[in-house]
Amino acid sequence: MIRGGKSLVSSSPAFSNDATKLLVCTGTTVSIFSTATALQIGELEGHLALVTSVIVEPAVTSSSKKLCFCWTASLDGTMRFWDFSVPELIKTVDVKLPIFSMVIPRFLRQQVQNDDKKSDLYAYVSVEDIEGRDNPNKSSSGQIRKCNLTKSHLIAALTLAETPTPELITISPSGKFFAICSKRKVFVWETSNKESDRTTLKKLKLHHTKNFTAVAFHESERIIAAGDYTGRILIWRGFGNKTFLGESVSAAGKMMIDKEGRPGVRGNDDAESCSTWHWHSSEVIVLSFSSDGAYLYSGGKEGVLVVWQLDTGKRKFLPRIGSPLLYYIKSSDPTMSSISCADNQIHLLQMPAMNILKSIAGIKLPFASPVTKEGSSGLYAFSSLGLLALRTENYCVQFYSLFDDRESLEVRVCERNHQPGDDVTVMVALIALSLDGTLMCTVEERLPENEIGGLICLKFWSRENQNEEFSLMTVIYEPHRDAGISAITFHPTLPMAVSSSFGGDFKTWVSRQKHNLKDKVHQRVSWTCHAVGSYKKKPMTAASFSPDGSVLAVAAETVITLWDPHKNVLVTVIGETSKYITTLSFTGKSKFIVSVSHGSSPQLCVWSLSKLSIAWSYKLRVEALTCAEDGSFAIFAILNETYKTVEGEIFLGRDGVILIFNPSDPYPVSAWSVTKAVGGSISFIKRNTDVLGDGAQDVHNPNELLAYVNGDHEYMLFDHNNTTLSLQPFNRSFNSGLKETAGQFGYNSIYGELPEFNPMKTDEAAPAPSIPTGKPWETIFSGSSHNLPSLVKLCPVYLESFLEKRSVPLE
């Protein structure tokens, strides 16, 4: 099994002592990247929940910079000590409380005395009080606690602060102070040079009229900066004179200081002065002082790194990063730093020029789309060679290698600058890839403003092989007049594609090469419309080619139409569903086709092409459908509460299920329940022998693997025939809660099922019912076939019309 697609920006990373490695929190692991190549070279595995902090033990001397030791903290309630050069786990400290942040002050002190080396090592952690979280009468669940790492225990008698939620702890570069932001206050503690379990810390508060979002300490001076959610930055100079240094003044002196000596300081805050800077239009997320203390770096949702000159307040910028900034980290090398962005990228910067040297690009994270779509069809595109194409927030399509767990390339679909935080007016609505991954089709939608000015654009892209960039070949504006495009599919072997439309038609597009008649050299390849088809002016909601490309299936709302794609001739029409069909797929070389319907009554249907009728169906909300080469198919469905109650103990909070079927059998061959199902997808992809080895001759190692991508874009590749998977399976009794009905065909589909015939039954037949004369038309045909009424009784008026009436003279 291969796992990947984890977030690189869930927590702050950390540089190694020699700045050649970057340690990144990635889910339950810590990934180690080379700063020279931006490639992953190692991983720390052992935590059972999200890793929230990583701290590298600093080198005391220049010769010890090669030492590679670090502490990590996690929501599983443990802190672990590692040698990440091996990698090897050395020690585990379990505090049994979820840890959201951790700092170790002694690591940052410039001079470590010999007695300090022998004394206990302490960490300050931000934890969640589980009892307080579950107690409705308690308003705070976050706590700042002290932990003895040497003796592996949490100091129960000491709680430094309680906050409504667990907060991020920020420590000064000297290790002398650490602070947290909680609503409109900044809490600052001074650490002790000689710590013990009984050591008490001094604390001060700094106030503001807005909620704080970030805090940072100066490198050497007692200067602290904090940003708020409106974009303002407050800088206090000389904080803690009275609280930490113990300075005192007379009453007259205090009055003079309040009037002239503490400009900008609010109330009784312990600081010499406070100044305010404002450039950001929204909350400040990133704050950090430069290594020499002359500059302050800030960033937020604008995607711009702002550099403030501390003495003058002048600023310069690193613009167009393209995504909101989350973390800014310095290294021991003053010429290198890193910045983490919300689009799951970490940029390595060359300082002070702020040039981007390398980028560690993870899979793009989900984003809120202004237009919702039922199911994931068209939102993801899989290449059979293991590439995943998905939409990004900045109007691009990212190609991500599922085997290598890294970005392959990014294609800009919409030629416009992306400004984080702006209203979305353009979006990539659909993506389609050819089987070999060399052709791509995208649908770009410009959203209307006040129901005016919408535009739909169809674009065809091409590349020669998997290692090249995509080139734009053809742009088609309003391909289906003003109607939206519901689906796109490529022919399996030919340069042909089909787009279906809600406007009631579908179009077949073919690739044509234009030649220069003089030198007979290819000028360019263009895509043109080859044919147009429709069925009773119904919306065309889905389309799919057969594996050999000889048949095209197009869903006309609730029915399936089969076409000859080369002649554009309607062959036949199949069935009818209760709701409109959103996905179609042929099941390999078998004689079945699978359809998915959404709406108030979602349904999965398997249709027999030989009988032109439904074979079986399930009432399931199917997010994605994929078919294998051997004729089997897999679905990825969202479970509602009805199905969860069938075997509730099995799901344990899981909200989705992966089912694998043979089309001729309604009972699943394999089934697993999964989490984070909404917005996910699945697909069969070819096995990569370079990564997994050659298992083509082994029946237990098929040529295809099943790829599952969840709603957070985390993925796994696994052999669906392997019964030893660590996924969550469930047994066959669950099928009884899913099965809806079996299809009927032939005589039964017209007249219904025949009653059971028992020749041994000796009961006398009931007498034929008599025919009433009062209202004969209601019951006249209810008797036996050998006891029908006479024609005189059946239609006397009709028979009388053929008789001639003669008048008889009266005698």
C-alpha positions in Angstrom: 0.0 0.0 0.0 1.2 3.5 -0.9 0.0 6.5 1.0 0.5 10.2 0.2 -1.1 13.6 -0.4 -0.6 14.8 3.2 -0.6 18.5 4.1 2.8 20.1 4.4 1.5 23.2 6.2 -0.5 21.9 9.1 2.3 23.0 11.5 5.5 25.0 11.4 8.6 23.2 9.9 12.1 23.3 11.3 15.6 23.5 9.8 18.4 21.1 10.8 21.5 22.7 12.4 23.4 22.8 9.1 20.4 24.0 7.1 20.7 21.1 4.7 17.5 19.5 5.8 13.9 20.7 6.5 11.7 18.7 8.9 8.0 19.1 7.9 5.0 17.9 9.9 2.9 15.7 7.5 0.0 14.2 9.2 1.1 11.5 11.7 4.7 11.6 10.4 7.5 14.0 10.0 9.0 14.1 6.5 12.6 15.1 6.0 13.4 17.1 2.8 16.7 18.1 1.3 17.0 21.9 0.9 19.3 21.4 -2.1 16.9 19.3 -4.1 13.5 19.8 -2.4 13.1 16.1 -2.5 12.1 13.9 0.5 15.0 11.9 1.9 13.5 10.4 5.1 10.5 10.1 7.4 9.8 9.8 11.2 7.0 7.3 11.8 5.5 6.5 15.2 2.8 9.0 16.2 -0.8 8.0 16.1 -2.3 11.4 15.4 -1.5 14.7 13.8 2.0 16.0 14.6 1.8 19.6 15.8 5.4 20.5 16.7 9.0 19.6 15.7 12.0 21.1 17.5 15.6 20.4 16.5 18.1 20.2 19.3 20.6 23.0 18.5 24.3 22.4 18.2 26.4 23.9 21.0 29.6 24.0 19.0 30.3 24.3 15.3 31.6 20.7 15.2 28.3 19.4 16.5 26.2 20.8 13.7 26.1 17.4 12.1 24.1 16.0 15.1 20.5 15.3 14.1 18.3 15.1 17.2 14.8 16.5 17.5 11.6 16.4 19.7 8.1 16.1 18.2 4.7 16.6 19.8 1.3 15.2 18.6 -2.4 15.2 19.3 -1.9 11.6 20.4 -0.6 13.1 23.7 3.0 12.0 23.3 6.3 13.8 22.9 9.0 11.8 21.1 12.8 12.2 20.9 14.4 11.1 17.6 17.7 10.7 15.9 16.5 11.8 12.4 19.8 10.9 10.7 19.0 7.1 11.0 16.0 7.7 11.6 15.4 6.1 15.1 13.0 6.7 18.0 15.0 7.2 21.3 12.4 8.2 23.9 8.6 8.7 24.3 6.9 10.9 26.9 3.2 10.4 27.3 1.2 13.2 28.9 -2.2 11.8 27.9 -3.5 15.1 26.7 -3.6 16.3 23.1 -0.6 18.6 22.5 -1.2 21.6 20.1 2.1 23.4 20.6 5.4 22.9 22.3 8.6 25.0 23.1 11.8 24.0 24.9 13.5 27.2 26.2 16.8 25.6 27.2 17.6 24.8 23.6 17.8 28.5 22.7 20.0 29.8 25.4 23.3 31.0 24.0 25.5 29.6 26.9 24.7 26.3 28.4 26.4 25.8 31.7 27.7 22.4 32.8 25.2 22.2 35.6 22.4 23.0 33.1 23.4 20.0 31.1 23.0 17.8 34.1 19.7 19.4 35.2 16.3 18.2 34.0 15.0 19.3 30.6 11.6 21.1 30.6 9.1 21.8 27.9 6.1 24.1 27.9 3.1 22.8 26.0 -0.3 24.0 25.0 -2.7 21.1 25.6 -6.5 20.5 25.4 -8.2 19.7 28.7 -10.4 16.8 27.7 -12.5 17.1 30.8 -13.0 20.8 30.3 -13.9 20.2 26.6 -16.7 17.8 27.6 -18.0 20.0 30.5 -20.6 22.5 29.2 -20.2 24.6 32.4 -16.5 25.2 31.7 -15.7 27.9 29.2 -12.0 27.1 28.7 -10.5 23.9 27.3 -7.0 25.1 26.5 -4.1 25.0 29.1 -0.5 26.0 29.2 1.4 23.3 31.1 5.0 22.5 32.1 6.4 19.0 31.4 9.6 17.4 32.7 11.0 15.6 29.7 13.9 14.0 31.6 11.6 12.3 34.1 8.7 11.9 31.6 5.9 13.4 33.5 3.5 16.4 33.4 3.7 18.7 36.4 0.2 18.4 37.7 0.3 21.2 40.3 1.3 23.9 37.7 -1.0 25.4 35.1 0.3 28.6 33.7 -2.9 29.7 31.9 -6.3 28.6 30.8 -7.7 29.7 27.4 -10.9 29.1 25.6 -9.1 27.0 23.0 -5.5 25.7 22.8 -3.2 28.4 21.5 0.1 28.5 19.6 3.2 29.2 21.8 5.8 31.5 20.4 9.3 31.6 22.0 11.9 34.3 21.8 15.2 33.5 19.9 17.1 33.7 23.2 14.7 31.3 25.0 14.2 34.0 27.7 10.5 34.6 27.0 7.5 32.8 25.5 4.1 34.1 24.7 0.6 33.3 23.5 -2.3 35.3 22.0 -5.7 34.9 23.5 -8.4 37.2 22.1 -7.4 40.8 22.9 -4.5 40.0 25.2 -0.9 38.9 24.8 0.5 36.8 27.7 4.3 36.8 28.2 6.2 34.6 30.6 9.9 34.9 31.6 11.7 31.6 31.9 14.3 30.8 34.6 17.9 29.9 34.0 17.7 27.1 36.5 14.4 25.4 36.2 12.8 22.8 38.5 9.4 21.3 39.1 8.7 24.1 41.6 9.9 27.0 39.7 7.3 29.8 39.2 7.3 32.1 36.2 6.6 35.8 36.1 3.8 36.9 33.6 2.7 40.1 32.1 -0.3 41.1 29.9 -0.4 43.4 26.9 -3.9 44.7 25.8 -5.5 45.7 22.5 -9.0 46.6 21.3 -8.9 43.9 18.6 -8.3 40.1 18.7 -4.7 39.2 18.2 -3.6 36.6 15.6 0.2 36.4 15.7 3.1 37.4 17.9 6.9 37.6 17.5 10.0 38.4 19.6 13.0 40.5 18.7 16.4 38.7 18.3 18.2 40.4 21.2 16.2 43.4 22.6 13.0 43.4 24.6 10.8 44.2 21.7 7.6 42.2 20.9 5.3 42.6 17.9 1.7 41.3 17.6 -0.7 41.4 14.7 -4.5 41.5 14.8 -7.4 40.3 12.6 -7.8 43.8 11.0 -4.3 43.8 9.6 -2.6 46.1 12.1 0.8 45.4 13.7 1.5 46.6 17.2 5.2 46.9 18.4 6.0 47.3 22.1 9.5 48.3 23.0 11.0 47.8 26.4 8.3 45.5 27.7 8.7 44.0 31.2 10.7 46.7 32.9 8.5 46.6 36.0 7.4 43.0 35.8 10.6 41.2 35.0 13.4 43.7 35.9 11.7 45.0 39.1 12.1 48.7 38.3 10.1 51.1 40.5 9.4 54.8 40.3 7.8 57.4 42.5 4.2 58.6 42.1 5.4 61.9 40.6 7.7 60.0 38.2 5.0 57.6 37.3 2.7 60.5 36.3 5.4 62.1 34.2 6.0 58.7 32.4 2.3 58.2 31.8 2.1 61.6 30.1 5.3 61.7 28.1 7.4 58.6 28.5 5.0 55.8 27.3 3.5 56.9 23.9 0.9 54.5 22.6 0.9 52.2 25.6 -2.6 51.2 26.7 -3.6 51.4 30.4 -1.1 49.9 32.8 0.7 47.7 30.2 4.3 47.2 31.2 6.1 48.7 28.1 8.1 51.9 27.3 6.3 52.6 24.0 3.9 51.1 21.5 3.7 51.9 17.8 1.2 50.7 15.2 1.8 49.9 11.5 -0.9 49.0 9.0 -0.6 47.7 5.5 -2.5 44.3 5.4 -6.1 44.4 4.5 -7.0 41.3 6.6 -5.6 39.4 9.5 -1.9 39.1 10.1 -0.8 35.5 10.1 3.0 35.6 9.8 5.3 37.7 12.1 9.0 37.3 12.4 12.1 39.4 13.1 15.2 39.1 10.9 18.3 37.5 12.3 20.1 40.9 12.8 16.9 42.4 14.3 16.8 45.3 11.8 13.6 44.1 9.9 10.2 42.6 10.7 8.6 40.2 8.2 4.8 40.0 8.0 2.3 38.2 5.8 -1.4 37.3 5.5 -4.1 36.4 3.1 -2.8 38.7 0.4 0.0 36.3 -0.5 2.6 39.0 -0.1 5.6 39.0 2.3 6.1 42.5 3.7 9.6 43.5 5.0 9.4 46.4 7.5 12.5 48.4 8.5 12.2 48.5 12.2 13.7 52.0 12.8 11.9 53.9 10.0 8.8 51.8 9.3 9.6 51.8 5.6 8.7 48.6 3.7 9.4 46.5 0.7 7.6 43.4 -0.7 7.9 39.9 -2.1 4.6 40.0 -4.1 2.6 37.4 -6.1 3.4 34.4 -4.0 -0.1 33.3 -5.0 -1.5 32.0 -1.7 -2.0 33.1 1.9 1.2 32.9 4.0 1.1 30.6 7.1 4.7 30.3 8.5 8.0 32.0 8.1 11.1 30.1 9.5 14.7 31.2 9.7 17.6 28.8 9.6 21.1 28.9 11.1 22.3 30.0 7.7 21.4 33.7 7.4 21.1 33.4 3.7 18.3 30.8 3.8 14.7 30.8 5.2 11.4 29.2 4.3 7.9 30.3 3.9 4.8 28.0 4.1 1.7 28.8 2.1 -1.9 27.8 2.3 -1.7 26.0 -1.2 0.4 23.3 0.4 3.7 24.7 -0.8 6.9 25.5 1.1 9.3 28.0 -0.6 13.0 28.1 0.2 14.1 31.7 0.1 17.5 33.2 -0.5 17.9 36.1 1.9 18.1 39.0 2.0 17.2 39.2 -1.8 14.1 37.1 -1.1 14.5 35.0 -4.2 12.7 31.6 -4.3 15.4 29.0 -4.7 13.3 25.8 -4.5 9.7 24.9 -3.8 8.4 21.8 -2.0 5.0 21.3 -3.6 2.4 19.0 -2.0 -0.9 18.1 -3.4 -3.2 21.1 -3.7 -5.7 21.3 -0.8 -9.5 21.5 -1.3 -11.1 24.9 -1.7 -14.6 26.2 -1.5 -16.1 26.4 -5.0 -18.9 28.9 -5.8 -20.7 26.3 -7.9 -21.4 22.9 -6.3 -21.5 19.7 -8.3 -23.1 16.4 -7.3 -20.5 13.7 -7.3 -16.8 14.1 -8.2 -17.1 13.2 -11.9 -15.0 15.8 -13.8 -13.4 17.3 -10.7 -10.6 14.7 -10.8 -8.9 13.1 -13.8 -6.7 10.1 -13.5 -4.1 8.9 -16.0 -3.7 5.2 -16.3 0.1 5.7 -15.6 -0.5 7.1 -12.1 -1.0 10.9 -12.6 -3.8 12.7 -10.8 -5.1 15.9 -12.3 -7.1 18.2 -10.1 -8.3 21.8 -10.0 -6.6 24.4 -8.0 -7.8 27.7 -6.5 -5.5 29.8 -8.6 -7.1 28.8 -12.0 -4.6 25.9 -12.7 -4.7 22.2 -13.0 -2.1 20.3 -10.9 -0.7 17.0 -12.1 0.4 15.0 -9.1 2.4 11.7 -9.3 0.6 9.2 -7.0 3.6 6.9 -7.0 6.3 9.5 -6.3 4.0 11.6 -4.0 5.1 14.9 -5.5 3.9 17.5 -8.1 4.7 16.6 -11.7 3.6 19.9 -13.3 1.1 22.7 -13.1 -0.9 24.0 -16.1 -2.4 27.5 -16.0 -5.9 27.3 -17.5 -7.1 30.8 -17.0 -4.9 33.7 -18.0 -5.5 35.9 -15.1 -3.8 36.8 -11.8 -5.1 35.1 -8.7 -5.6 37.3 -5.7 -6.3 35.4 -2.5 -9.4 36.6 -0.8 -11.0 38.1 -3.9 -14.5 36.9 -5.1 -14.2 34.0 -7.5 -15.4 35.0 -10.9 -13.7 32.4 -13.1 -13.3 28.7 -12.3 -12.1 25.4 -13.9 -15.4 23.4 -13.9 -14.4 20.1 -15.6 -11.2 18.2 -16.4 -10.8 15.2 -18.7 -7.7 13.2 -19.6 -7.0 10.6 -22.3 -5.9 7.2 -21.2 -2.2 7.8 -21.9 -2.3 11.3 -20.4 -1.1 13.1 -23.5 -4.4 14.9 -24.2 -6.4 17.1 -21.8 -9.7 19.0 -22.1 -10.8 21.6 -19.6 -14.0 23.6 -19.2 -13.6 27.1 -18.0 -16.6 29.0 -16.7 -16.8 32.7 -16.1 -19.5 33.2 -13.6 -22.3 35.8 -14.4 -22.6 38.9 -12.3 -26.2 39.6 -11.5 -27.2 36.9 -13.9 -25.4 38.8 -16.8 -22.2 38.1 -18.6 -21.5 34.4 -18.1 -19.2 32.6 -20.5 -18.2 29.0 -21.0 -14.9 28.1 -22.7 -13.8 24.6 -23.9 -10.0 24.2 -24.3 -8.0 21.3 -25.7 -4.4 20.7 -24.6 -1.7 18.3 -25.9 1.8 17.1 -25.1 4.1 14.6 -26.8 4.9 12.5 -23.7 4.6 12.3 -19.9 7.7 14.4 -19.3 6.7 17.5 -21.3 4.5 20.5 -20.6 1.0 20.8 -22.0 0.4 23.2 -24.9 -2.9 24.8 -25.6 -4.2 23.7 -29.0 -7.7 25.0 -29.5 -10.1 27.4 -27.6 -13.8 27.1 -28.3 -16.1 29.8 -26.8 -19.7 28.8 -26.0 -19.4 25.3 -27.6 -23.0 24.5 -26.8 -24.4 28.0 -27.2 -25.3 29.4 -23.8 -25.8 25.9 -22.1 -23.5 24.4 -19.6 -21.3 21.4 -20.2 -22.2 18.3 -18.2 -19.4 15.9 -19.1 -16.3 15.3 -21.3 -14.9 12.0 -22.4 -12.0 10.9 -24.7 -12.0 8.1 -27.2 -9.8 5.2 -25.9 -7.6 5.0 -29.0 -8.4 7.9 -31.4 -7.9 11.7 -31.0 -11.7 12.1 -30.5 -13.6 13.6 -27.6 -17.3 14.1 -26.8 -18.9 16.9 -24.7 -22.4 16.6 -23.5 -24.6 19.6 -22.7 -27.5 20.5 -20.5 -28.9 22.3 -23.5 -30.1 19.1 -25.1 -27.2 18.1 -27.4 -23.8 16.5 -27.5 -20.9 17.2 -29.8 -18.1 15.0 -31.2 -14.7 16.7 -31.5 -11.8 15.4 -33.6 -8.2 16.5 -34.0 -7.0 17.7 -37.4 -3.5 18.6 -38.4 -3.0 21.6 -40.7 -0.1 21.5 -43.1 2.0 24.0 -44.9 1.6 23.1 -48.6 5.1 24.6 -49.5 7.4 22.8 -47.1 4.9 20.2 -45.9 5.6 20.8 -42.3 3.0 20.5 -39.6 1.9 23.9 -38.5 -0.5 23.1 -35.7 -3.1 20.7 -34.5 -6.7 22.0 -34.1 -9.9 20.4 -32.8 -13.1 20.8 -34.8 -16.6 19.7 -34.4 -17.2 16.4 -36.2 -20.9 15.8 -35.4 -23.8 16.9 -33.2 -26.5 14.6 -31.7 -29.5 14.9 -29.6 -32.4 12.9 -28.3 -35.9 14.4 -28.0 -34.3 17.7 -26.9 -33.6 16.2 -23.5 -30.6 17.5 -21.5 -27.5 15.3 -22.1 -26.1 14.7 -18.7 -23.3 12.1 -19.1 -21.2 10.4 -21.7 -18.8 7.4 -22.1 -17.0 5.4 -24.8 -16.9 1.6 -24.8 -13.4 0.1 -24.2 -12.8 -0.5 -27.9 -14.4 2.9 -28.9 -17.0 1.4 -31.1 -20.0 2.5 -29.0 -20.8 5.9 -27.5 -23.2 6.0 -24.5 -24.9 9.3 -23.8 -27.4 9.8 -21.0 -30.4 11.8 -22.0 -31.6 12.8 -18.6 -33.1 9.5 -17.4 -32.4 7.2 -20.3 -29.3 5.9 -21.9 -28.8 6.3 -25.7 -26.2 4.2 -27.6 -24.6 5.7 -30.7 -22.2 4.8 -33.4 -19.6 7.6 -32.8 -18.1 7.5 -36.3 -21.4 7.7 -38.2 -23.3 9.6 -35.5 -26.2 7.2 -35.7 -28.5 6.3 -32.8 -28.4 2.5 -32.3 -30.8 2.0 -29.4 -32.2 3.4 -26.1 -32.0 1.6 -22.8 -34.2 1.8 -19.7 -35.2 4.7 -17.6 -34.2 5.8 -14.1 -36.1 7.8 -11.5 -33.6 10.7 -11.5 -31.3 12.1 -14.1 -28.0 10.2 -14.8 -24.7 11.9 -13.9 -22.1 9.2 -14.6 -21.8 6.4 -17.2 -19.2 3.8 -17.7 -18.8 0.5 -19.6 -17.6 -2.4 -17.6 -14.5 -3.5 -19.5 -15.2 -6.0 -22.3 -18.3 -7.4 -20.6 -21.8 -6.7 -21.8 -22.8 -4.3 -19.1 -23.0 -0.5 -18.6 -23.2 1.2 -15.2 -25.0 4.4 -14.5 -25.1 6.7 -11.4 -28.0 9.0 -10.6 -28.2 11.7 -8.0 -30.9 13.9 -6.5 -33.4 13.1 -3.8 -33.4 9.4 -4.8 -29.8 8.5 -5.7 -29.3 5.2 -7.5 -26.6 2.9 -8.9 -27.8 0.8 -11.8 -26.2 -2.0 -13.8 -27.7 -2.4 -17.3 -27.4 -5.5 -19.5 -26.6 -4.6 -23.1 -27.7 -8.0 -24.4 -31.2 -7.7 -22.8 -31.4 -3.9 -23.0 -32.7 -3.8 -19.4 -31.6 -3.2 -15.9 -29.8 -6.1 -14.2 -29.7 -4.9 -10.6 -29.5 -1.6 -8.7 -28.7 -0.1 -5.3 -30.0 3.0 -3.6 -26.6 4.7 -2.9 -25.2 8.1 -3.2 -22.2 7.3 -5.4 -19.4 9.9 -5.6 -17.2 8.2 -8.1 -17.2 5.1 -10.4 -14.3 3.4 -12.1 -14.0 0.2 -14.2 -11.1 -2.3 -14.4 -9.7 -4.1 -17.5 -11.1 -7.4 -16.3 -14.7 -6.2 -16.4 -15.1 -5.6 -12.7 -15.9 -2.1 -11.4 -15.6 -0.2 -8.1 -17.8 2.6 -6.7 -17.1 5.1 -3.9 -20.3 5.9 -2.0 -21.4 8.2 0.8 -23.2 6.4 3.6 -26.3 8.0 5.2 -27.5 7.2 8.7 -29.8 4.4 7.4 -26.9 2.3 6.2 -24.7 3.1 9.2 -27.2 1.6 11.6 -27.1 -1.7 9.8 -23.7 -2.5 11.4 -23.0 0.6 13.4 -20.1 -0.8 15.4 -18.1 -1.4 12.2 -18.1 2.1 10.8 -16.8 4.0 14.0 -17.3 7.4 12.5 -16.5 6.4 8.9 -18.8 8.1 6.3 -17.9 6.3 3.1 -17.6 2.9 1.5 -15.6 1.4 -1.4 -17.4 -1.5 -3.1 -16.1 -3.7 -5.9 -18.5 -5.7 -8.0 -18.6 -8.2 -10.8 -21.4 -6.7 -13.1 -23.3 -10.0 -13.2 -23.5 -10.3 -9.4 -25.2 -7.7 -7.1 -23.2 -8.8 -4.1 -19.8 -7.0 -3.6 -16.6 -8.9 -4.1 -14.8 -6.6 -1.7 -15.8 -3.7 0.6 -14.1 -1.2 2.8 -15.3 1.7 4.9 -13.3 5.0 4.8 -13.3 8.4 6.4 -13.4 11.9 4.9 -15.5 10.6 2.0 -17.3 13.7 0.8 -15.5 15.2 -2.2 -13.3 12.1 -2.7 -12.8 9.9 -5.8 -11.4 6.5 -6.9 -9.8 5.1 -10.0 -8.0 2.0 -11.3 -4.4 2.8 -12.4 -1.7 0.6 -13.9 1.0 -0.8 -11.6 4.3 1.0 -11.7 6.9 -1.7 -11.8 9.8 0.8 -11.1 8.2 1.5 -7.7 6.4 -1.7 -6.8 8.4 -4.3 -8.7 7.2 -6.6 -11.5 4.2 -8.6 -10.3 2.5 -9.1 -13.6 2.9 -12.8 -13.6 1.5 -13.2 -10.1 -2.3 -13.6 -9.9 -2.2 -11.9 -6.5 -0.4 -8.9 -8.0 -2.6 -7.7 -10.8 -1.5 -5.1 -13.4 -4.0 -2.6 -11.8 -4.1 -0.9 -8.4 -7.0 1.0 -6.9 -6.4 4.6 -6.1 -8.6 6.3 -3.4 -8.5 10.1 -2.8 -10.4 11.4 0.1 -12.0 14.8 0.6 -8.8 16.3 2.1 -6.8 15.1 -1.0 -5.0 12.4 1.0 -4.7 9.2 -1.1 -3.8 5.6 -1.0 -2.9 3.0 -3.6 -3.6 -0.6 -2.8 -4.2 -4.0 -4.4 -8.0 -4.6 -4.1 -7.5 -8.3 -4.2 -5.2 -8.3 -1.1 -7.2 -9.6 1.9 -4.5 -8.5 4.4 -5.1 -4.8 3.9 -5.2 -2.5 6.9 -8.4 -0.9 5.6 -11.6 -1.3 7.5 -13.6 -4.1 5.9 -17.1 -5.3 6.7 -18.9 -8.6 6.2 -21.6 -9.7 3.7 -24.5 -9.2 6.1 -24.2 -5.5 5.3 -25.4 -6.2 1.7 -28.9 -6.9 3.0 -29.2 -3.3 4.0 -28.1 -2.1 0.6 -29.8 -4.2 -2.1 -32.7 -2.4 -3.7 -34.2 -4.6 -6.4 -33.2 -7.0 -9.2 -34.0 -6.1 -12.8 -36.8 -7.9 -14.8 -36.7 -8.6 -18.4 -38.6 -10.7 -21.1 -42.1 -11.9 -20.2 -41.7 -10.8 -16.5 -40.9 -7.2 -17.5 -44.3 -7.0 -19.4 -46.8 -9.2 -17.5 -45.1 -9.7 -14.2 -44.0 -12.9 -12.5 -46.1 -16.0 -13.0 -47.8 -17.5 -9.9 -46.2 -20.6 -8.5 -47.8 -23.8 -10.1 -48.3 -26.8 -7.8 -49.7 -29.9 -9.7 -50.2 -31.7 -6.4 -52.8 -29.2 -5.3 -56.3 -30.9 -5.2 -58.4 -27.9 -4.2 -61.4 -27.5 -6.5 -61.3 -24.6 -8.8 -63.6 -21.8 -7.9 -66.6 -21.5 -10.1 -66.6 -18.9 -12.9 -68.1 -15.7 -11.8 -71.4 -14.7 -13.3 -71.7 -11.6 -15.4 -73.8 -8.9 -13.8 -76.3 -7.0 -16.0 -76.4 -3.7 -14.1 -73.0 -2.2 -14.9 -71.4 -4.8 -17.3 -68.4 -2.7 -18.4 -66.8 -2.8 -15.0 -66.7 -6.6 -14.6 -67.7 -8.0 -18.0 -64.2 -9.5 -18.7 -63.5 -10.8 -15.2 -64.7 -14.3 -15.9 -62.7 -17.3 -17.4 -61.7 -17.2 -21.0 -63.9 -20.2 -21.9 -67.0 -18.5 -20.4 -67.1 -15.2 -22.2 -70.5 -13.5 -22.6 -72.4 -13.8 -25.9 -72.1 -11.1 -28.5 -75.7 -10.1 -28.0 -75.0 -9.2 -24.4 -71.5 -7.8 -25.1 -72.4 -5.1 -27.6 -76.1 -4.9 -28.5 -76.0 -1.3 -29.6 -73.2 -2.0 -32.0 -75.0 -5.0 -33.5 -78.3 -3.2 -33.7 -76.7 -0.6 -35.9 -76.3 -3.2 -38.7 -80.0 -4.0 -38.7 -82.6 -2.2 -40.8 -85.7 -1.1 -39.1 -89.0 -1.5 -41.1 -92.1 0.3 -40.2 -95.1 -2.1 -40.0 -98.5 -0.5 -41.1 -101.1 -0.7 -38.5 -104.1 -2.8 -39.5 
